[in-house]
Structure formats: C-alpha cells, structure tokens
Amino acid sequence: MQVLPLWELALVTGTGFKKLSSNHSKVPLMRPFAFVLMSLFLTLSAVQARAQEDWADTEIVVRAKAAVGPALWRVSDDDSQVIIIGVLPVFPKKQPWKTTRIENALSGANGLITPPDNTTGPADLWSLMRNKSLPEGARLIEALPSDLYARYEATARRAGVSTKDFVKDKPVWAGARLRREVLRKYGLSEDEPVTTIKRLARSARVPARAAGRYDSGPLFKAVNAMSEEAGEACLRYTLDDIDFDMDRAPRAAQAWTVGDISTLRSLYQGSVLMKCLSGSPTATATLNRSITDSVSAVSEALSKPGKTVAVLPLGQLLRKGGVLEKLRAKGYRVSAPQD
C-alpha cells in the first residue's frame, strides 16, 4: 500500500501532503510505520512514565528456565482459552528471539488479536502539517529556553543525528522528528515483534484482527491546541524518551526474549502521549478505551470453544486497572501456560 511511504515523505519534507492525500478519505496509521509525531502520540495502549508506573501486584508470569521465548499468560474459561503475549513500545530490528513458544500457541488457534489500529482523515493530518512550523519564521533556538535548547542539541549530538531540517519546527515537531531519526539510526522498530507474530499467524493460517480501531483526529486537535509551555514540556518528555531508547531499550528487549518481567518492569518506558497531553480528557478517554476494547476482545474470544492468541502492550496488560486485572475481575482464570 503506497500511501504509507508517501505520507512519511510528506512528513519529512513538509511538502506535497495535500496532493498525496487527495485520493484517500482515510489514511490508515497502522501502528506502527515510520511515523513522526504519531510515533509519540499514538502509542495509545502504553502507560505513564516509568517513575509513575503503577503495576498490578498479582500478575502471573512465565519466566523461562532457558532462553526459550517471551513470557505468556493464559486466560481461560471452561472450554476456551486466550494466550496473551505482552510486547514493548520499541524493539531492536535485529534482536534475535526464539519463536517456538509463539508458534506452538498459534497452532490450531481460532484467531490472533492484535493491538488497536488508528485512522485519521487527511484534513486533520494537513492541519498538523500546516501548523508544524514556528510563527513568523522564528527558529527553535530563539523559541526555547537556553537550557532546553542546549539539551536538545546535546541529545542530537550524542545520537549522531543532524537537526538542520528541524530548525523552524515547533518544539513538539522538533522532538518528534529527532526521535524518529534516532530510532532509525539505532535500528529500533515500533512494529516489532508484532509484525513477526502476524507473519507467524499467516503461516499458521490463523486470521488476525485488531482489538479496536480509533479515529485519531481528536488527539491531533489536542496537539494543535497545546500552549507554548506545554510544547516545551512535551519536548523535555521526548528527550527523556530518546535517552531511554538509546540507553535501555536494547536491555529491555533482551529481557523480553527470555520472559524476564522483573527486569522489564524496572526498565519499562511508558507513553509520551500521557505526559504531553497530561490532563487532556481526550487522551485519558482514549487510553481507557484501549484497555476496555482489549478486555472485550479477549472476552469475546473466550465465548467460543478453543484457543485464541492475543498480542498486547505490556503496559496495558500489567498495570493496575489493566487488562489482566479486569479479566480476573470478570471471573476468568489467569495463569501461566505450559510450554
């Protein structure tokens, strides 16, 4: 589907989007692709910052004795079960991991539940593009407090990424585009390991469907409505996220490959969305809906005999008030599946 690389081109260059979008009434933001701002603001199913994390106390985890694969959870009810795989927000493209446990889970499964998809109309995307630059030709160095600009430049230098194309961007855009370049340079992906799991499902002839589908337009409007102070705060959060991506994301991924949830919880980096849009009713409602929809998708699968596999973000899965707690509250059994 060609619209994704074309949309990426429009984001990178800031040109041509109106023409590119004219043939598409809805542009699928199939999380993830090489998005810029969306990579920050559409991680809907993650949670708050690591320091504010509120993990559930009762989750049951499979910790592999050997490096046999990621942790799994089994949710069961009479003659049906859903095996759940928790995934990270970013994952190294070249990180090796054993897929045997996932293949075994998919064997004979009724279906695969994947994280929610997001869609938006071209009018909302064009509005973001039209408003991404600072007013009256101002430059970022002039618009930011000196300490924040110094940190922004230091982060870029440490990553080995040039910021020359971002000099007239608003802080939100400058941070988002810098993060995208860092992810590319460090080989970090926001579509793995979900893409690999989907490929395994296709090979096993297991149909996949998203837990939900959301219109991202309201979130885009909330971004457009950010004050100058909120934009600066968002840039700080984004720089924190970039530091995490460079320093700790590979360690988190390695822990994921062997089901080491204790290490993952200590390293987990939550969604920039919930910090950048802190207090936004729209953002809070979207996060809550993503959890509710995932619980509903699992519950629906449990209403039919047999086995289903689900892949959900770890933050959504394990937080207090998250998917596993809500499923237990519904009376389902949640336990560690056997290999």
Beta strands, then each sheet from edge to edge (+ up, - down):
strand 1: 27-29
strand 2: 72-77
strand 3: 80-87
strand 4: 91-92
strand 5: 112-114
strand 6: 117-120
strand 7: 188-189
strand 8: 208-210
strand 9: 213-215
strand 10: 306-313
strand 11: 333-335
sheet 1: 1+ 6- 9-
sheet 2: 8+ 5+ 10+ 3+ 2- 11+
sheet 3: 4+ 7-
end
